[in-house]
């Protein structure tokens, strides 16, 4: 029997988080992390039970977007600094 999946956060919470990230991204001058950091972040997500395809089930974020943002982090603390 497989483990039950964590449900995504409520839609309002994901929308608020996305809006906040968009504001921070614009305020940073649209800065992103280097390719190596992006790759390292996604590699840290590999095999995580809270990952379902391209989504983090804890925060609801799309990992291929969130991993580019220098001010974002993993809710479990798995991303290297």
Buried (B, 14 or more C-beta within 10 A) or exposed (E): EEEEEEEBBEEEEBEEBBEEBEEBBEEEEEEEBEEEBBEBBBEBBEEBEBBEEEBBBBBBBEBEEBBBBEEBBBBBEEBEE
